């Protein structure tokens, strides 16, 4: 990560923490992350035609809702491998991929691109990234075209 970007991120976090504690004794900043959802919108594995209770958006939503309900300062991040596996690839031609629609509906602030997001090619990834309403974060990737068409991506 470039040092100027590191300084910016640390400064921004410091500012958030400082502003939220101004005038009060304490404040809580909760950072919640999910990872490796692998196309599991529902707790079901379509490849083996069986229930899979190892984590899905439907299972996570009530937990996220409960943990963030009483707090003003919550940052929700998915750290990748979100739209690959569990037959999720059949939805790439839809106006909004169901996994991205779920992230948007739950209110994720950031989506970090995982290695499996690249499985279906850059144009598909770019289309899906543009559907996400939060900020898209990606590291160690450079594509000049993204700077022109994906305003939400941040280059770390």
C-alpha positions in Angstrom: 0.0 0.0 0.0 1.3 3.4 -0.8 2.4 5.3 2.2 0.3 8.4 1.4 -2.8 6.1 1.2 -1.9 4.5 4.5 -1.6 7.9 6.1 -5.0 8.9 4.7 -6.7 5.8 6.0 -5.2 6.1 9.4 -6.1 9.8 9.5 -9.7 9.0 8.4 -10.1 6.4 11.1 -8.6 8.7 13.7 -11.0 11.5 12.6 -14.0 9.1 12.8 -13.0 8.0 16.3 -12.3 11.5 17.4 -15.6 12.9 16.1 -17.6 10.1 17.6 -16.1 10.6 21.0 -16.4 14.4 21.1 -18.7 15.4 24.0 -19.1 11.9 25.4 -17.1 9.7 27.7 -17.0 6.6 25.4 -17.9 5.6 21.9 -17.8 2.2 20.2 -16.7 1.6 16.6 -17.6 -1.9 15.5 -15.9 -3.3 12.4 -17.6 -6.5 11.2 -16.4 -8.7 8.4 -17.6 -11.7 6.4 -15.5 -13.8 4.2 -15.7 -16.7 1.7 -19.4 -16.7 1.2 -18.8 -18.4 -2.2 -22.2 -17.7 -3.7 -24.2 -18.8 -0.7 -27.2 -16.6 -0.6 -29.3 -19.3 1.1 -28.0 -22.1 3.3 -28.0 -24.6 0.5 -25.4 -26.2 -1.7 -26.8 -26.7 -5.2 -23.9 -28.9 -6.4 -24.9 -31.6 -3.9 -28.5 -30.7 -3.6 -28.4 -30.4 0.2 -28.6 -28.0 3.0 -25.4 -26.3 4.0 -25.4 -24.5 7.3 -21.7 -23.3 7.0 -22.7 -19.7 6.4 -24.9 -17.8 3.9 -26.2 -14.2 3.6 -29.6 -15.4 4.9 -28.0 -16.8 8.1 -25.7 -13.8 8.6 -28.2 -11.1 8.2 -30.0 -11.5 11.6 -26.6 -11.7 13.4 -25.3 -8.6 11.6 -28.6 -6.8 12.3 -28.4 -7.7 16.0 -24.8 -6.7 16.4 -25.3 -3.3 14.7 -28.8 -2.4 15.9 -27.7 -0.5 19.0 -24.6 1.2 17.5 -24.2 4.3 15.5 -20.6 3.5 14.4 -20.5 0.3 12.4 -18.4 -0.6 9.4 -19.4 -3.7 7.5 -17.0 -5.3 5.1 -17.0 -8.5 3.0 -13.5 -9.6 2.3 -14.0 -11.5 -0.9 -14.7 -14.8 -2.7 -18.3 -13.7 -2.7 -19.7 -14.4 -6.2 -18.0 -17.7 -7.1 -19.2 -21.2 -6.4 -22.6 -22.7 -5.5 -23.9 -22.0 -9.1 -23.6 -18.2 -8.6 -22.1 -17.9 -12.1 -25.6 -18.4 -13.6 -26.6 -15.0 -12.4 -23.9 -12.9 -14.1 -26.3 -11.8 -16.8 -28.9 -10.6 -14.3 -29.3 -6.8 -13.8 -27.9 -7.3 -10.2 -26.1 -10.5 -9.0 -28.1 -11.9 -6.0 -25.0 -11.9 -3.8 -24.3 -8.2 -4.6 -28.0 -7.4 -4.0 -27.7 -9.1 -0.6 -24.6 -7.1 0.3 -26.4 -3.9 -0.8 -29.6 -4.8 1.1 -27.8 -5.7 4.3 -25.8 -2.4 4.0 -22.2 -3.5 3.5 -19.9 -0.5 3.4 -17.0 -2.2 1.6 -16.4 -5.2 -0.6 -12.8 -6.4 -1.0 -12.3 -8.3 -4.2 -11.1 -11.8 -3.5 -9.0 -14.1 -5.9 -12.1 -16.1 -6.9 -13.8 -12.9 -8.1 -11.5 -13.1 -11.1 -12.5 -16.6 -12.1 -15.0 -15.4 -14.8 -12.8 -12.7 -16.4 -12.3 -9.0 -15.8 -15.4 -7.8 -17.8 -17.7 -10.0 -15.6 -15.9 -8.8 -12.5 -16.2 -5.2 -13.6 -19.9 -5.6 -14.3 -20.5 -7.1 -10.8 -18.4 -4.4 -9.1 -20.5 -1.7 -10.6 -23.6 -3.2 -9.0 -22.2 -2.8 -5.5 -23.5 0.3 -3.8 -20.6 0.6 -1.3 -16.9 1.0 -1.9 -15.0 -1.7 -3.7 -11.4 -2.2 -2.5 -8.8 -4.1 -4.4 -5.1 -4.6 -3.9 -2.2 -5.5 -6.2 -4.3 -5.1 -9.3 -3.9 -2.5 -12.0 -6.1 -2.1 -15.1 -6.2 1.4 -16.6 -9.7 0.9 -17.8 -11.0 0.6 -14.2 -9.8 4.0 -13.3 -12.1 5.4 -16.1 -15.2 3.3 -15.5 -15.3 2.1 -11.8 -15.4 5.2 -9.6 -16.0 3.2 -6.5 -12.8 1.1 -6.7 -9.9 2.2 -4.6 -6.3 1.3 -5.5 -4.3 0.2 -2.5 
